Amino acid sequence: MADVAEMPDTAPEPVSEAEPLAHLPVTAPPRRLATILHRFSKLYSVILVLAAWEGIALAIRDPLFLPPPTDVVATLWNLAASGDLFSDIETSLTRALGGFAIAVALGVPLGIMMGRFRRWDDFWGLLISFSNPIPKIGLVPLFILWLGIGESSKIAVVAAGAIFPVLINTYNGVRGVNPMLIWRAQTLGPSQRELLYKVILPAALPSIFVGARLAMALAWVILIAAEMVGARSGLGFRILYGQQMFETNVVFAGLLTISIFGFAFDRVLQALSHRWCRWYFWSDRDENEHQDRGLEAG
């Protein structure tokens, strides 16, 4: 028979339950936690500014010069409770969105035609170059003379200012379309209408959205200035009323309301651009990831 190996006298050491866990790979945080951390990384600057604002206001102790954010929020609540805030928001939204809609409806087709056809560019190019530098708030008295003191004059001045970013960015987007796309499409024998709608317009859409976002921000700027000059309602009038009554908290409340709505509409346009121009943003993200991998490999 073969010799049987003797068992060692000492008993095997017990294996600690924590040792196997030390050899396990460290896993990444859950996707939900990573998303929360990413969103916080975008919000912490706003939180820091609000905290600094509150601290400076409490240190100064002069609400006429700088009211704290808590007082501004309380003023917003009081204005909302009285109904004045909602009335001003409704009035300003109607004017801003009306002027923005007119600017997009006129600026996008005109920009496409100017970018595509030389005759359109020759006719409208100098007119736009001369009219663009005109201060749009200076048109308020003129539009009041033409259209009266009603809503039409405010919407018209907003449209007159917001049309230029839309038009210029649409023009640049059409002019910047890759000629190879147009040449390849022309080999299939499309009509000019099909070429515009199926090739040129989709390729220029990212630039059009950039112009729309700029126009939305500019529409609020022009509207508030117009409401301060020739209106008895709206957020601009509310800000001017607060200044005349030495109520700085009302001024800040109006400015905060404008920033909230401007931010909201900008995010809506940004979301639409990411949805309708997914090919454009995906190509940018792939390029950035490729560059990051190259840096990590180096």
Order of alpha helices (4+ residues) and beta strands (2+ residues): alpha-alpha-alpha-alpha-alpha-alpha-alpha-alpha-alpha-alpha-alpha-alpha-alpha
